[in-house]
């Protein structure tokens, strides 16, 4: 494939029109944790709405009315909230929501195929949400492209200038695109996203992560030349070896001009387990960049404030807002996993 310099995938810190999310419901896996996770979502939405629009996917009309009533009791900017109906399996819209490509500086939505991280769970409803919302007018007159390529938004991280950071465990998983090798995947992403420089991590997958190592849990760009990454100095932490190996990989990466990247280390929270003693993939790297702010997951942990200060150093001109995500991480995801940014012009 030839390079497509007319298309690009904007960095998350680019101007946004809004954030998309799917509201949790009682037909999912939350069980008795549903009230706690709904409070989590109310907190997320009200903070986002102070800065930009929020597009909320509801299971059905009763669910929509319930969500509206709940949000009306908060200080959310009600005029910035929109509600659309589409049945869902789960809330992780980062991985089945649309990726917005700029084509000749105009937004185009790309819907990739979602198979629940290698057919680990049911995904038929989630895989249909973007098309359902598009047909219902949620994205206006913007063009929608669909692809059979299995690709999750949480598996890729871009700097907006032609570089993509990802992990081999995820993108090269035989349960996603077994017919594609590294070269073919790079060629496809180069064509669709205008990527010219690929950075592949072989290490860093967190214990309890059922995505096979999504990049948005371990390493993120904060500007074109800086990578914020999860570090670990506790040898008793089950993630210690993987994160140390990842750190060495990041130190060896070079920018297209040969310079090393600016690397900023995030702390790890103390190991978190669920009630059955299962390790949870709690991470501060799963933050969400919005207009003029960064929402950061926190976990009632001694490292919370340190993480907030580190992220503030990378985004000095944005407000840093900590949001307790202990309820979210019980289902193996966090703040970034549960949201998808929509650049200017989409809604």
ABEGO torsion letter per residue (X at the ends): XBBBAABBBBBAABBBAEBBBBBBBAABAAEAAAAAAAAAAAAAAAAAAAABBBBBBBABAAAAAAAAAAAAABABBAAABBBBBBBBABABAAAABBBBBBBGGBBBBBBBBBAGGGGABBAAAAAAAAAAAAAAGAAEABBBBBBABBBBAAABBBAGAGBBBBBAAAAABAAABAABBAAAAAAAAAAAAGBABBBBBABGBBBGBAAGGBAAAABBBABAABBBBBBBABAABAAAAAAAAAAAAAAABBBAAGBBBBBBBBBBBBBBBBAAGBBBBBBAAABBBBBGBBBBBBAGBAAAAAAAAAAAAABAABBBBBBBAAAAAAAGBBAAAABBBBBBGAX
